[in-house]
Amino acid sequence: METYSMDRSKLQELAKELAKDLKTQADLSALTSELVKLTVETALNAELTAHLGYDRHQERVGKNARNGTSSKRVKGNHGEVVMIPLGIAMAHLSQHYYPSIKPA
């Protein structure tokens, strides 16, 4: 199995900065979950970009296309990660915080 080589000093700088806002165990758990989620989303988007041959919001190359988004569940060593596309997440948050506003 191939191991990932990382710049430990960069990770320590990031951890030090993020730790400033942590006050409770729940804060640490939320941060950990969000970091796993962002890492998985970034990796999957990079894989899709490599497969299709073009970045998001660029003109497509060939017949393959990014044709929509949907939520996804990914299970791994760190538990289950649910990835919700930004548009769906924003619609959900809007309905939660502003229930009087109805989608068009």
WOTA-V154072 format. One record per pair of residues at least 24 apart in sequence whose C-alpha atoms are under 8 Angstrom apart, sorted by the first residue. I is the first residue (numbers start at 0). J is the second residue. Records with the same first field share a line. If there is no record, write none. Layout:
I = J  J
This chain:
32 = 80
35 = 77  80
36 = 80  81  82
40 = 82
